[in-house]
Amino acid sequence: MREQLPKFLSSLISFTIVYKFSLNHHHLLAFARDATYGMIGVNSIFLMGQALIPFPTALMAEYPTNALAVSLFGVVMALNTLLFIRCNPI
């Protein structure tokens, strides 16, 4: 069981991050009056970024001391943050 703990924590972290991004995204979209094709396109790219989150999180769980795995996680988080900011309708 102890060997599986990093993978379980990785899944929990991944779920929490996706949940928080989704919750904030839903809250921000409540302020949008009209949806344009550009906004829908950026939202689709944002959802693609969300789909990428579990992969680097799992890599970090498998190789916690590997700088490339940790860096990939940081790049995906930065990408999602930038896309989230871009999706901001305010």
Secondary structure by P-SEA (a helix, b strand, c coil): cccaaaaaaaaaaaaaaaaaaaaaaaaaacccccccaaaaaaaaaaaaaaaaaaaaaaaaaaccccaaaaaaaaaaaaaaaaaaaaaccc
